[in-house]
Amino acid sequence: MNGAQERTTPLPRLAVGRYRLVFEGERLEGRDSYWGSAWRGLLGSALKHLVCITRLEECPPCFVYRSCIFPYLFL
């Protein structure tokens, strides 16, 4: 660059969080495997409701499918 100093732009701050949730039932009725599936379904449904911008029922035909966080975590 002919002796000129190269200008750089500082990177913006990126907030990152890591969470671990542990749920424990007071009373277990039925099969244990059912409860894990039920919790995953409830959390997945809530996450999709929060992050989905198209509100399509199925993810694969969506135009943001490859960059969406929901299928990355739940599909």
C-alpha positions in Angstrom: 0.0 0.0 0.0 2.9 2.3 -0.7 4.0 2.8 2.9 0.5 3.8 4.1 -0.8 2.1 7.2 -3.6 -0.3 6.7 -6.9 0.7 8.4 -8.9 -1.9 10.2 -12.3 -1.8 11.7 -12.7 -3.2 15.2 -15.1 -6.1 15.5 -18.3 -5.5 17.2 -18.9 -7.0 20.6 -20.8 -10.3 20.5 -22.7 -11.5 23.6 -22.6 -15.2 23.9 -24.4 -17.2 26.6 -24.4 -20.9 27.6 -27.2 -22.3 29.5 -28.0 -25.7 31.0 -31.5 -26.4 32.3 -32.3 -29.3 34.5 -36.0 -30.2 35.1 -37.0 -32.5 37.8 -40.6 -33.7 38.2 -42.2 -34.2 41.6 -44.3 -37.1 40.5 -43.5 -39.4 37.6 -46.4 -41.2 36.1 -46.1 -43.5 33.1 -42.9 -44.3 31.3 -39.8 -42.3 31.9 -38.9 -42.1 28.2 -42.2 -40.3 27.6 -41.3 -37.4 29.8 -38.0 -36.7 28.1 -39.8 -36.7 24.7 -42.6 -34.4 26.1 -40.1 -31.9 27.5 -38.2 -31.8 24.2 -41.4 -31.3 22.3 -42.6 -28.5 24.5 -39.2 -26.7 24.4 -38.9 -27.2 20.6 -42.4 -25.8 20.0 -41.7 -22.8 22.2 -38.3 -22.1 20.4 -39.9 -22.4 17.0 -42.6 -20.0 18.0 -39.9 -17.5 19.1 -37.5 -17.7 16.2 -39.6 -18.7 13.1 -40.1 -15.7 10.8 -42.2 -17.5 8.2 -44.6 -19.6 10.5 -44.5 -22.5 8.1 -45.5 -25.9 9.5 -42.5 -27.7 8.0 -38.9 -26.4 8.0 -37.3 -27.8 4.9 -39.3 -25.8 2.3 -38.5 -22.6 4.1 -36.2 -20.1 2.4 -34.1 -19.5 5.6 -33.9 -23.3 6.5 -30.1 -23.4 6.0 -29.4 -20.4 8.2 -32.1 -20.9 10.9 -31.2 -21.9 14.4 -34.3 -24.1 14.9 -33.5 -26.9 12.5 -29.8 -26.8 13.6 -30.9 -27.5 17.2 -34.0 -29.6 16.8 -34.1 -31.4 13.4 
